[in-house]
Amino acid sequence: MQRIGINGHRPDALVPASSRGAGRWVFGVALAAALLIGGRASAQHVDVQVQVVANTIVTGRINFSVPPPFPIEPNVRVFSAVFGDSGVGSFTSNPGFNAPTGTMPTGTIVGFNILDALRKWNGADFSTIPAERLSINLSTTTRMTPAMADQFVAGFSFVAADSQGSFHQHLNYFLNPPQSLGVYALKLELTAPGSGIAGSAPFWVVFRQGNTAQLMQQQSDAVNYLNALLEPPACPGDADGDHAVGITDIAVLIQHWGQSVTPGTNGDLNEDGVVGIGDVAIVIQNWGEACS
């Protein structure tokens, strides 16, 4: 299926970015235009910047708040997008995925996995699983979010690093019927199969369906909510947030033992998405500590 996103070119899976020179030129023009338009436009289209740190994929974004050359802010794990930004309702090709020169060895293949059902913002959190499911598509390959919570869906490889170790690629995101207005969260991870490079930590794309001021505020609130969940506890080992490490923190770990959780929440002190022995080790290491 041909992509009809704002960059004006069709991205083919596993095609090195060096063969898409015209697409890069158009991307550069679009980026410049976004900077001229200002903060709101760039906030709606911020590509996931892919880096490799300690042989692990790390997601980030370009920091436009400082003078150029704009640095990449690492360890960003919540991104925003808007359905209909290309003029086609319930569809977007944003965010894209961009890796600067020298990120990976030439030919390294990058893919994704879906880690949870599509979630919908209910004004307080993302505990709601809506009737809608989301499809991710590139060329003739499609994956759909699962219907139930915490289910894993294997994605597909969608780009290969070019001769400079870089890439730029967009996927297609479709919100399936009933396509109701609201704010939705998609949980993903990036992988580099067969490369020896470890996959990324989970990250989220928060999509907005609709353009009212109320929905824009809801999207902002939802992004802030997810970012707050990813903040480390007040001190290492403090699972219950009482600014001290002790028996009550062990109780939190026991309550959620073995569960897959949002990284950094419900006793997941090492932010690997699972409550287990690694989290107990952090509590023991900091036993009796107190902090403000």
Disulfide bonds with the S-S distance in Angstrom:
Cys235-Cys291 2.36
